Amino acid sequence: MDPKKVRPESIAAQALGWVDDKTRAITPPIHVSSTYLRDPDNQYRSGRVYARADNPAFDQAEAVLCQLEQGSSALLFASGMAAATAVFQALSPGDHVLAPKVMYWSLRNWLMNFATHWGLQVELIDMHDPAVLQSAIRPGKTRLVWLETPANPLWSITDISATAAIAHAAGARLAVDSTVASPVLTQPLTLGADIVMHAATKYLGGHSDLIAGALVVRESDDAMRAWWQKIRMVRAQLGGTLGSFEAWLLLRGMRTLYLRVRQASASAQRIAEHFAQHAHVEAILYPGLPGAQGHAVAARQMVGGFGGMLSLRAKGGEAAAIATAAHVELWKRATSLGGTESLVEHRASVEGAGTPAPADLLRLSVGIEDAGDLIADLEQALARAHA
Ligand SMILES: *Cc1c(COP(=O)(O)O)cnc(C)c1O
């Protein structure tokens, strides 16, 4: 398959058209070896040494993801957190980084606790406002700008091109957590980002059966190539390496990525519109609604939909939100997102003190069930919670 001649849907569906030379198998085997044979003359001509550093089980999934994101190289990690933290750990103590106030909670926690103790100067700002970024960035001092769009759990939108321009003018790099958009809806590297990160646990895997992470890079110059080598070394040395079976599951999941994300996005749009003006709903947070923060930017940088994630703020506050979650039957009460099954979660309970999530907020991850069934189930749960 010549990836330049076909659309990404075809690349994903056939995992780049790979066929095993020896057996003619259309799906790859699972390589489980932890170690590789050294040549008699003491060389490692295979390029493989030990599976903490690298594993043939990663080759296809990394190649597919690299194509979908239009990058120059990709790395799989043991989790989204392992991928994200590797980017920061390849910096040096004393470096200044900017990250959003509203972002994936566990990463924010790690930045504010571990990373600052390790010596990074972490500053959290309202990343979706370019004027705020412009005044916070320190030319020559800020090494990295990190953004997430749409951002957990309010689904605020940040303009990737505008942020990249400001970061680059100050000599900083831009990394984008694009987990929620997935490569189906947004390709941050084509909008000026240097690194894109995915919790592959979510849409890329897509079946709630694996924990994995990924980074894709655009090695635009020597400094970026050197940073990428350091990130690769962080994976090998800290050991945030994916398992072989998880890599295989990820490759299988990505074959249906486009079908799943488009279905989830279309259903999320329908659900958002249905509940936007509803007697038991205070507000729907979804970038696909015309009044939403960043809707115009999202319409530009997300192609073919606004994603499968939205939040519902229940009338009646925290108790009504938790009662609504208690009464769903088809939706499942669970954390995570991006799977085939729809999930509902009271975010403030998970995040605890300091959370930007309002107490009345339910985070909804829309799966690939029938949208009418999902709407009917939420309708009855809201009615019972408000009875
Ligand atoms: C889940 C998630 C992560 C972390 O990924 P894990 O695989 O759980 O470590 C990071 N960012 C976003 C936006 C996520 O949804």
PDBQT file of the ligand as one rigid body, heavy atoms in Angstrom, charges set to zero:
ROOT
HETATM    1  C1  LIG A 401      -7.018   8.955  29.676  1.00  0.00    +0.000 C 
HETATM    2  C2  LIG A 401      -6.338  10.191  29.301  1.00  0.00    +0.000 A 
HETATM    3  C3  LIG A 401      -4.973  10.375  29.563  1.00  0.00    +0.000 A 
HETATM    4  C4  LIG A 401      -4.149   9.350  30.284  1.00  0.00    +0.000 C 
HETATM    5  O1  LIG A 401      -4.112   8.110  29.611  1.00  0.00    +0.000 OA
HETATM    6  P1  LIG A 401      -3.891   6.727  30.394  1.00  0.00    +0.000 P 
HETATM    7  O2  LIG A 401      -3.800   5.716  29.310  1.00  0.00    +0.000 OA
HETATM    8  O3  LIG A 401      -5.074   6.550  31.304  1.00  0.00    +0.000 OA
HETATM    9  O4  LIG A 401      -2.625   6.862  31.175  1.00  0.00    +0.000 OA
HETATM   10  C5  LIG A 401      -4.384  11.562  29.146  1.00  0.00    +0.000 A 
HETATM   11  N1  LIG A 401      -5.098  12.527  28.518  1.00  0.00    +0.000 NA
HETATM   12  C6  LIG A 401      -6.396  12.373  28.252  1.00  0.00    +0.000 A 
HETATM   13  C7  LIG A 401      -7.131  13.467  27.556  1.00  0.00    +0.000 C 
HETATM   14  C8  LIG A 401      -7.067  11.216  28.631  1.00  0.00    +0.000 A 
HETATM   15  O5  LIG A 401      -8.369  11.079  28.382  1.00  0.00    +0.000 OA
ENDROOT
TORSDOF 0
